[in-house]
Amino acid sequence: AVSNVGSSSGNINMNFTNQAVYYVPALTGNVSANIQNFNVATGTISSVTMWLVQGSTAYTVSNCYINGTVRSINWQGGSQPAGNANKQDIVILTILNNATPVVLGQLVTFG
């Protein structure tokens, strides 16, 4: 199932026990993925998907928090991608749950 976040900037609260896909149809600023209730076993891989609908000004995912602790996003290609104006961006955060979670991020653009 998809959780509709609505208009958003700042923290997007994501309850990991309920949803793994978050739809943001009216992005109004850069956002942080605030993943809550992330209680998975060590040694597992999980992911969260954010569907970002961009307007004439593009925004991006600037931070990731897991259960309140900031985690660096290791972006595909080595640097944080910019959003794409008037497009739909899909941001996938893959979480490698080692002793300390490692977050891998990628952005794919449609439209």
Order of alpha helices (4+ residues) and beta strands (2+ residues): beta-beta-beta-beta-beta-beta-beta-beta-beta-beta
